[in-house]
Amino acid sequence: MNRTILVIAELRDGALRRVSLEAVGAARTLAGADGTVAAFVAGANPDAHAHRLLAAGADRVHTAERRSGEPYNAERALREATALYERLRPAAVVLGHTAAGKDWAPRLAALTDAGQVSDVIAIEKTEDGSFAFVRPIYAGKAFEKRVFDREPWIVTIRPNNFPVPDGAAASEVDADGRPDGKRETGAAGQAEGGPSESAIQPIGTGGVPDDADLRTVVREVVKRTSGEVDLAEARIVVSGGRGVKSAEGFRPLEELAAVLNGAVGASRGACDAGYCDYALQIGQTGKVVTPELYIACGISGAIQHLAGMSQSRVIVAINKDPDAPIFKVADYGIVGDLFEVVPLLTEQFKLALNRQ
Amino acid sequence: MHIVVLLKQTFDTEEKIRIREGAIDEDGVKFIINPYDEYAVEEAIRLRELHGGQVTAVTVGTERSVEALRTALAMGADEAALIAPPAEDADEAAVSKLLAAYLRSRAFDLVLGGHFSVDRGSGQVAIRVAQLLDLPHTGAVTKLDVDVAAGRATATRDAEGDDEIVETPLPACFTAQQGLNEPRYPTLPGIMKAKKKPLARYTAEDLGLSEAELASPTRVVETFLPPPRQAGRLIRGDAAEQARELVRALREEAKLL
């Protein structure tokens, strides 16, 4: 069965997102050894990103040159994806369940009268040789397995749940998806001995309608999280609740997150109290996160918050109240004052990281 | 200005999930308007209060969903529509086709929905509807300004923490993100009035859709609960000892860092 699976890769701040490499791995699973994994990436100097997608296991990468820093536009993303879809007629399209992926993938699904399974965390082989897609429902309070009854398949995958394929040298990407500067030369060396240039194919302007008639226009992008790690993709999340007591109370958490190259999150209580922006909220309303390490500070652990974080690999809870429900899901608990414990933790992590 | 709000009835977010005979057990569960759709209802009512017009709340659901529609009417929506699903397990493709067919028969300026539902959480239906009707859409909106005379809207979109300011011609579709507004509680007079407001019922056949057209391309084959998490251990000692021990345990036991 020679199927083509199309991966739509994505950049963030000019760097290839880790989830796009994870998507190549997921696409390889769906394509099988005989199938073809084609990827698409648009951006400034797309060839560098294309090489990494090839190293991750893509057989071919289609590229589009974009001006550096050009804002995301749902209509343009859809046009490019649709043009490629029409040309390649893939059996499946795989992309990240990111702000952009969430935004335009359902349009492609509607346009092609396709099913879409969103926010997939695992792919399982079924008895009939096809695939089932595991995804959280009720923000992770339960899970469902879904299958497709007809092609094409549209699949968006949750960041951090699929391995980055070996060939992509996972070490090239650090926690926030930016290339690790120290290894840049290694990556280039790998590309030299790697696949031929014909595996990289610019789509040209012929395949994609021009931008002049885009109906929606992005006037401005206000970077509120500039330089910080994206919450959904972060490997480490430091999260604060009502116990943080004020906006200033988040400072020690931010300092800890910075040392760990992690992201800051919050409970609904902290957001409702105005201590922080709703963009940080983790829970059934808000974001669902699955980091390697989740440090809950001053969070009691309401069921709607637990839904958003209890799939984290390791959970640490710091709370004054020994009866707080958060301790029931925590691997390590500290009963104590977060304002005392968190700065000490920051110091200990600094020491530990310096020793390495 | 005519605003149509797409909404869904969901479990209250405080509800625990139980599974009975392979499916989610709905027995004794408290249902609410999906919180993200509630922001959409509130925004629609505010826009009508500013610019005049009419707000219609529509859902695809069983009779149980009437309660959610009545709540939207009690908040201030003018009329409601309940569309019966073709099957209990109709997926996003089928549901969006029903909503699009309903909207095709009406005049409207704005379609508002939630960014995603807190139950299935696919985040597909409103955006699929926009595509089926060839409407521009802006997802995850935290601010929405409508210029009725110019027939345009400016929205602030939450893109993973960054704000994108997006301009779009009307009619258009927007999905509501948390932070868009603070939904009002229905008042007692509002609840009384809601009982008399029009609530229309439709079937797929009424909307001119055949069973074949509404066949769901995806199907749920299993629903299960995650393994319960075991409570770990409490780290004792004074704050300095706790911090030292935690970092050691994370490195040596959990193999982190």
Interface residues (C-beta under 8 A of the other chain):
Chain A: P71 Y72 A74 E75 T98 A99 A100 K102 D103 W104 P106 R107 A109 A110 L111 D113 A114 G115 Q116 V117 S118 D119 A132 P136 I137 Y138 A139 G140 K141 A142 F143 E144 K145 R146 V147 F148 D149 R150 R215 T216 V217 V218 R219 E220 V221 V222 K223 R224 T225 E228 D230 L231 A232 L260 C271 D277 Y278 A279 L280 Q281 G283 Q284 T285 G286 E292 L293 A302 I303 Q304 A307 S310 Q311 R313 V314 I315 V316 P322 F327 K328 V329 A330 D331 Y332 G333 I334 V335 G336 D337 E340 V341 L344 L345 E347 Q348 F349 L351 A352 L353 Q356
Chain B: F11 T13 E14 E15 K16 I17 I19 I24 P35 Y36 D91 E92 A93 S96 F116 V118 D119 R120 G121 S122 G123 Q124 V125 I127 R128 V129 A130 Q131 L132 P136 H137 T138 G139 A140 T142 T154 D158 A159 E160 G161 D162 D163 E164 I165 V166 E167 T168 P169 A172 Q177 Q178 G179 A215 S216 P217 T218 R219 V220 V221 E222 T223 F224 L225 P226 R229 A231 G232 R233 L234 I235 A239 A240 Q242 A243 R244 L246 V247 A249 L250 R251 A254 L256 L257
